[in-house]
Amino acid sequence: MSCPLSAILNDRDRSPQPSTPLHSPDNEVHPQTPINSQNSGHLHGESSTQSASYGILPPFQLSPCKGNLYHRRALSSPTRVPALPTPPRSDLPVYWFDGDPPSHEMDFDRFNVFTALLKHPELVFELAKCLSLEDLISLYAISKDFHFIVNGHYTTIILSQAIAKAPESSEIFQYKCYKNLCIIDPAARENAEIPDKFRCVPSFRWLRFILHRERVVDEIIASLAAEVHRLPRRASSVLKKIWFTMDLGDNARRIGLIHNKKFWTNRDLFVATMFFIKLDMRFTDPIDGNGEMSLRKLLLAQRSLSSLLAALNRTGVLNELELLQMYVRWKYKPAPEHRGMSIVGVPPEEVGKGHLEGWGLGTRKLLRPDELVMRESVRRNLDFHKRYMDMMVWGYIDSKTLEDIPADKPVMDDETTESSEEDTDPATEDSEGEPGVQAVGQEDAVVG
C-alpha cells in the first residue's frame, strides 16, 4: 500500500532547504551512528547550515511530528497490546529504519479470546447463534460486556437463534401474537406504530417457548411413525398450525383463521385430515390401542398438544383415574345434587369448563381443531370423504412397486421425496374444486 509524501511531510519539510555536495567530508553519514535528536539539528528548528551538513535524509526522519507510518498505524490499532520485550541486538548494526516491534505481537499470557470477540459485535452475533439456549442465558447473566451487547441488539440475537433452530415455529408462532412472552426493548427504542411508547421485543421466554413446541411436534410425528402410522413431511408445519389455532380461546378468531387460505391452504387441510385419521387408527389399534375415537376428541380439546404427546408416549393418562379426571374437566355435567362438590379429585370450579370458550370463561361451546378442519373442507367443496381410504393406506404401500413398506423402513427413496415437496400451481391449490386435493394425494414423502 503506497503512502503519499504529503501524509508524512509537514510545511517545513516541503520548503526548499540548502544542501551541500553529497560527497563532501562534512556530510558523511556513518551506518554505525544512529541519527538522533542531537545530530539532526534542523529537525528541532536549528539553522539550515547545520541541517545541510547531513545532506539528503530519508523522508521518515524529516517529520518527527508525524512519526513513522507503521508506528502511527500501530498506535491507532484497536487490538494493540503491549509488545513483548525484545532481546538486545548489540551485535547487529543499528540503522535508521529499525523501529518498534510490529503491533500484532500479543501478550499471550494475558490474551482472552472471549474478550477479543467482544470488540467485534458482528462476531458476537455469530457466537450467540451457535450457543445453546441455556448457555446463551448463562453467558448473558454472567458477562457484563456481553449483557450490554445483547441489550443493544436484543431482537437480532433472539430472532437469529429462532430462525437457526426452529424456522417453522418462529414463522407460525410469531412473537407479536404472544404479548406475555415479550419485553420492553432494553435499548429503549420507540414504537413506530404507537407514538410515545417503547416497542416490545421477543424475550428468552418466547425463544424457549418455540423450541419446546418444535420438539413436541417432532416427537408426536416420530411416535406415530414408530407405530407405522407415517405422515407426510408437511405434517410438521400442519401440526404447528393446529397448535396455533388451539391457542385462540374463542370461536370467532378460530373460524376467521381457518377461513384464511394463505394460512390454511387446501394441502394443509388434507394433511390435517390425514393426521386425525392416523390418530384414530393409533387409538383404536386392536392390540396396542385399546381406546376409541373419543380419545382423539378429548386430547384435541385441551389447550396444548403436550397432552397428546404424553398419551402417545405413555408418560401421561396412564390409568383410568387420570383419563376420568381429564374428561370431567372437559365436558362433564354433574347432577343437581352434586353441583358445588369435588368430583374424582377435580375442584368444583373446573368441572365441565374445558369445552367452553375461553376455557371456561365463556358460555358457548368451543370448536375443536378437527371440527374446524372438517367444516372448512366442506365449505371449500374439497370432497375429502372420497379419499378417506387413500389417507388410511398412505404410508403403508409403495406407490411405485405397489408393495407393502417394511415396518423398519422409515423413509422412501429420494426421488419420491423430492417429487412430493413440489408445490402445486397456486391457482390449482386455491381453487374450490378437487384438482388441488388430488395433487396432495400424490405426495409420497414419508416422515419416520
C-alpha positions in Angstrom: 0.0 0.0 0.0 1.6 3.3 -1.1 1.7 6.4 1.0 1.9 9.9 -0.4 4.6 12.2 0.9 2.0 14.7 1.9 1.0 12.3 4.7 4.4 12.4 6.4 5.9 15.8 5.4 5.0 19.0 7.2 5.2 22.5 5.7 8.8 23.0 6.8 9.9 19.8 5.1 8.2 20.8 1.8 10.1 24.2 1.8 13.4 24.2 -0.1 16.4 23.5 2.1 20.0 24.4 1.2 22.3 21.5 0.9 26.0 20.8 0.3 27.5 18.3 -2.2 26.8 14.7 -1.3 30.4 13.7 -1.4 31.9 16.4 0.9 33.5 15.0 4.0 31.2 17.2 6.2 28.0 15.4 5.3 29.2 11.8 5.5 26.8 9.6 7.4 28.2 6.5 9.1 25.9 3.5 9.2 27.1 2.6 12.7 26.0 6.0 14.1 22.2 6.4 14.6 20.6 9.6 13.7 19.1 11.0 16.8 17.9 14.3 18.1 21.4 15.6 18.8 23.0 15.1 15.4 19.9 16.2 13.4 19.7 19.8 14.3 17.3 21.0 11.6 14.7 18.7 13.0 14.5 20.8 16.1 14.4 24.2 14.4 18.2 24.9 14.2 19.8 26.8 11.4 19.7 25.5 7.9 23.5 25.5 7.8 23.7 22.8 10.5 20.9 20.8 8.9 22.5 21.0 5.5 25.6 19.2 6.8 23.7 16.0 6.8 22.7 16.1 3.2 19.5 14.5 2.0 18.0 12.2 4.7 15.3 9.5 4.2 11.8 11.0 4.3 10.9 9.1 7.5 13.3 11.3 9.6 12.1 14.6 8.2 8.8 14.6 10.0 9.2 13.8 13.7 5.8 15.4 14.5 4.0 13.0 12.3 6.1 9.9 13.1 6.8 6.7 11.3 3.9 5.5 9.1 3.9 2.0 10.6 4.3 3.4 14.1 1.3 5.7 13.7 -0.9 2.8 12.4 0.3 0.6 15.3 -0.7 3.3 17.8 -4.2 3.6 16.3 -4.8 -0.2 16.0 -7.9 -1.3 18.0 -6.2 -4.5 19.0 -2.9 -3.0 20.1 -1.4 -4.7 23.2 1.9 -4.1 25.0 4.7 -5.6 23.0 6.9 -8.4 24.3 10.4 -7.3 25.4 13.0 -7.9 22.7 16.5 -9.0 23.5 19.3 -6.5 22.9 20.9 -6.6 19.5 24.3 -5.2 20.2 25.9 -7.5 17.7 23.8 -6.1 14.9 24.2 -2.6 13.3 21.5 -0.1 14.1 20.1 1.6 11.1 17.6 4.4 10.7 14.8 2.0 9.7 15.0 0.0 12.9 11.7 0.7 14.8 9.4 -0.8 17.4 8.2 -4.4 17.1 5.0 -4.9 15.0 1.8 -4.2 16.8 0.4 -7.6 16.1 2.7 -9.2 18.6 0.4 -10.1 21.5 0.9 -10.9 25.1 -0.4 -14.5 25.1 -0.2 -14.7 28.9 -3.0 -12.0 29.1 -4.9 -12.8 25.9 -8.5 -13.9 26.2 -10.4 -15.0 23.1 -13.8 -14.1 24.6 -12.6 -10.5 25.5 -11.2 -10.2 22.0 -14.5 -11.3 20.4 -16.4 -8.7 22.4 -14.6 -6.0 20.5 -16.3 -7.1 17.3 -20.2 -7.2 17.7 -20.6 -9.0 14.4 -18.7 -11.9 15.8 -20.7 -11.8 19.0 -23.9 -12.3 16.9 -22.4 -15.4 15.3 -21.2 -16.7 18.6 -24.7 -16.2 20.1 -26.3 -18.1 17.2 -24.1 -21.1 17.8 -24.7 -21.3 21.6 -27.5 -23.4 23.1 -30.3 -21.6 24.8 -29.1 -22.5 28.3 -25.5 -21.4 27.5 -26.8 -18.2 26.0 -28.8 -17.3 29.1 -25.9 -18.2 31.4 -23.5 -16.0 29.4 -26.0 -13.2 29.3 -26.3 -13.3 33.1 -22.5 -13.7 33.9 -20.7 -11.4 31.4 -21.4 -7.7 31.8 -20.0 -6.7 28.4 -21.9 -9.5 26.7 -25.0 -8.4 28.5 -24.7 -4.8 27.2 -24.1 -6.0 23.6 -27.1 -8.3 23.7 -29.3 -5.5 25.1 -28.2 -3.2 22.3 -29.2 -5.8 19.6 -31.8 -7.9 21.6 -34.2 -8.6 18.7 -31.4 -9.6 16.3 -29.9 -12.2 18.6 -33.2 -13.7 19.7 -34.5 -14.0 16.1 -31.2 -15.4 14.8 -31.4 -18.2 17.4 -35.1 -18.8 16.5 -34.5 -18.9 12.7 -31.5 -21.1 13.1 -33.0 -23.7 15.4 -36.8 -23.5 14.8 -37.5 -21.7 11.5 -41.1 -23.0 11.0 -42.1 -22.4 14.6 -40.6 -18.8 14.6 -42.8 -18.1 11.5 -46.0 -19.7 12.8 -45.8 -18.7 16.4 -44.8 -15.1 15.9 -43.8 -13.2 19.0 -46.3 -10.3 18.2 -49.1 -12.8 18.9 -47.8 -13.6 22.4 -47.5 -10.3 24.3 -47.0 -12.1 27.6 -43.7 -13.5 26.1 -42.4 -10.1 25.1 -40.5 -7.4 27.0 -39.8 -3.7 26.6 -36.8 -3.1 24.3 -33.7 -2.9 26.6 -32.3 -0.3 24.1 -35.4 1.9 24.7 -36.3 2.2 21.0 -39.6 3.9 20.3 -42.5 2.0 18.8 -43.0 3.0 15.1 -46.7 2.2 15.2 -47.6 3.7 18.6 -46.0 7.0 19.3 -44.6 7.9 22.7 -44.2 4.3 23.6 -41.3 1.9 23.6 -41.6 -1.1 21.3 -41.9 -4.8 22.5 -39.3 -7.3 21.5 -39.2 -11.2 21.8 -37.7 -12.4 25.1 -35.8 -15.6 26.1 -39.2 -17.0 27.2 -40.5 -16.8 23.7 -37.4 -18.5 22.4 -37.8 -21.3 24.9 -41.5 -21.4 24.0 -41.0 -22.1 20.3 -38.1 -24.5 20.9 -40.4 -26.5 23.2 -43.1 -26.7 20.6 -40.7 -27.6 17.9 -39.6 -30.6 20.0 -43.1 -31.7 20.9 -44.3 -31.7 17.3 -41.3 -33.7 16.2 -41.8 -36.2 18.9 -45.6 -36.6 18.0 -44.7 -37.4 14.4 -41.9 -39.8 15.5 -44.2 -41.6 17.9 -46.8 -42.2 15.3 -44.1 -43.3 12.8 -42.8 -45.8 15.4 -46.2 -47.4 15.3 -46.1 -47.5 11.5 -48.6 -44.6 11.1 -46.5 -42.4 8.8 -47.2 -38.8 7.8 -46.0 -36.5 5.0 -43.2 -34.1 5.6 -45.7 -31.3 5.5 -47.3 -32.7 8.7 -44.7 -30.8 10.8 -46.0 -27.4 9.8 -49.6 -28.5 9.8 -49.4 -29.7 13.4 -47.9 -26.3 14.4 -50.8 -24.6 12.7 -53.2 -26.8 14.6 -51.5 -25.8 17.8 -51.6 -22.1 16.9 -55.4 -22.5 16.3 -55.7 -24.1 19.7 -54.2 -21.0 21.3 -57.2 -19.0 20.3 -59.8 -19.1 23.0 -62.9 -18.1 21.1 -64.8 -19.4 18.0 -64.7 -16.1 16.1 -60.9 -16.0 15.8 -60.7 -19.7 15.2 -63.2 -19.6 12.3 -61.6 -16.5 10.9 -58.2 -18.1 10.9 -59.4 -21.4 9.3 -61.0 -19.3 6.6 -57.7 -17.7 5.7 -56.5 -19.6 2.6 -53.0 -18.2 2.9 -52.6 -19.7 6.3 -54.7 -22.8 5.9 -54.3 -24.0 2.3 -56.1 -26.9 0.7 -53.0 -29.1 1.2 -52.8 -28.2 4.9 -56.5 -29.2 5.3 -55.8 -32.5 3.6 -52.8 -33.4 5.7 -54.6 -32.3 8.9 -57.5 -34.7 8.0 -54.9 -37.5 7.4 -53.4 -36.7 10.8 -56.8 -37.1 12.6 -57.4 -40.4 10.8 -53.9 -41.7 11.8 -54.7 -40.7 15.4 -57.9 -42.7 15.3 -56.0 -45.7 13.9 -53.5 -45.5 16.6 -56.0 -45.2 19.5 -58.3 -47.9 18.1 -55.5 -50.4 17.4 -56.8 -53.9 18.3 -53.5 -54.8 20.0 -51.8 -51.7 21.2 -54.6 -49.1 21.1 -57.3 -50.3 23.5 -59.0 -46.9 23.0 -61.7 -45.3 20.9 -62.1 -42.2 18.7 -63.4 -40.2 21.6 -59.9 -40.2 23.0 -58.9 -38.1 20.0 -61.7 -35.6 20.6 -60.7 -35.4 24.3 -57.0 -34.7 23.6 -57.6 -32.2 20.8 -59.9 -30.3 23.2 -57.0 -29.5 25.5 -55.1 -26.2 25.4 -51.9 -27.8 24.2 -50.6 -30.7 22.2 -48.4 -31.7 25.0 -51.2 -33.8 26.4 -51.4 -35.7 23.1 -47.7 -36.4 23.2 -47.9 -37.6 26.8 -50.7 -40.1 25.7 -48.8 -41.3 22.7 -45.5 -41.8 24.7 -47.4 -43.2 27.7 -46.0 -40.7 30.0 -49.5 -39.3 30.8 -53.0 -40.5 31.0 -51.7 -43.8 32.4 -54.7 -45.1 34.2 -58.5 -44.8 34.2 -58.5 -42.2 37.0 -56.3 -39.7 35.0 -58.5 -40.2 32.0 -61.6 -39.7 34.0 -60.3 -36.5 35.6 -59.5 -35.1 32.1 -63.0 -35.9 30.9 -64.6 -34.3 34.0 -62.7 -31.1 33.4 -63.6 -31.2 29.7 -67.4 -31.6 29.4 -68.9 -33.5 32.4 -72.3 -32.2 33.6 -72.8 -33.1 37.2 -76.2 -33.9 38.6 -78.0 -31.1 40.5 -77.3 -32.7 43.9 -73.5 -32.9 43.0 -73.0 -29.4 41.9 -70.5 -27.4 44.0 -68.8 -30.7 45.0 -65.4 -32.1 44.1 -65.7 -34.9 41.6 -62.9 -37.6 41.4 -60.4 -35.0 42.7 -61.4 -32.2 40.3 -62.3 -28.9 42.0 -66.0 -27.8 41.5 -65.0 -24.6 39.6 -63.2 -26.7 37.0 -65.9 -29.4 36.4 -67.2 -29.3 32.8 -65.5 -26.0 31.9 -62.9 -27.2 29.3 -65.3 -27.3 26.3 -66.4 -23.6 26.7 -65.0 -20.5 25.1 -62.1 -19.0 27.0 -61.6 -22.4 28.6 -64.4 -21.9 31.0 -64.9 -18.2 31.0 -67.5 -18.2 28.2 -70.9 -19.9 27.7 -70.7 -21.2 24.2 -69.1 -24.5 23.1 -65.5 -24.0 21.8 -65.0 -25.7 18.4 -62.1 -28.2 18.3 -59.4 -28.2 15.5 -60.8 -31.4 13.9 -64.3 -29.9 13.8 -63.0 -26.7 12.2 -61.0 -28.6 9.6 -64.0 -30.7 8.6 -66.3 -27.7 8.3 -63.8 -25.7 6.3 -63.2 -28.7 3.9 -66.9 -28.9 3.3 -67.2 -25.1 2.8 -64.4 -25.3 0.2 -66.0 -28.3 -1.6 -62.9 -30.4 -1.3 -64.7 -33.7 -1.0 -62.3 -35.3 1.4 -64.7 -38.1 2.2 -63.9 -39.6 -1.2 -60.2 -40.0 -0.1 -60.6 -41.4 3.4 -59.3 -44.8 2.2 -56.3 -43.2 0.5 -55.5 -41.4 3.7 -55.7 -44.6 5.7 -53.4 -46.7 3.4 -50.9 -43.8 2.8 -47.5 -44.7 4.1 -48.1 -48.5 4.1 -47.9 -49.2 0.3 -45.1 -48.0 -2.0 -46.7 -46.1 -4.8 -44.1 -47.3 -7.4 -43.9 -51.0 -6.6 -47.4 -51.3 -5.0 -45.8 -53.4 -2.3 -46.0 -53.1 1.5 -43.4 -50.8 3.0 -41.4 -52.7 5.7 -42.0 -51.5 9.2 -38.3 -50.8 9.8 -38.1 -48.5 6.7 -39.0 -45.0 7.9 -38.4 -43.0 4.7 -39.0 -43.8 1.0 -36.4 -43.2 -1.8 -35.1 -39.7 -2.6 -36.9 -39.4 -5.9 -40.3 -39.9 -4.3 -39.4 -37.5 -1.5 -38.3 -34.7 -3.9 -41.4 -35.1 -6.1 -43.7 -34.8 -3.1 -42.2 -31.5 -2.0 -43.0 -29.7 -5.2 -45.8 -27.2 -4.7 -48.8 -27.3 -7.0 -49.9 -24.3 -9.1 -51.3 -21.5 -6.9 -54.4 -21.4 -8.9 -54.9 -25.1 -8.5 -54.2 -25.1 -4.8 -56.5 -22.2 -4.0 -59.3 -23.5 -6.2 -62.5 -24.7 -4.7 -62.6 -28.0 -6.6 -60.8 -31.3 -6.3 -57.7 -30.9 -8.5 -55.7 -29.4 -5.7 -56.7 -32.2 -3.4 -55.6 -34.8 -6.0 -52.2 -33.1 -6.1 -52.0 -33.5 -2.3 -52.9 -37.2 -2.6 -49.9 -37.8 -4.8 -47.4 -36.9 -2.0 -45.0 -39.7 -1.4 -42.6 -38.3 1.1 -42.7 -40.1 4.5 -41.5 -38.9 7.8 -40.5 -41.7 10.2 
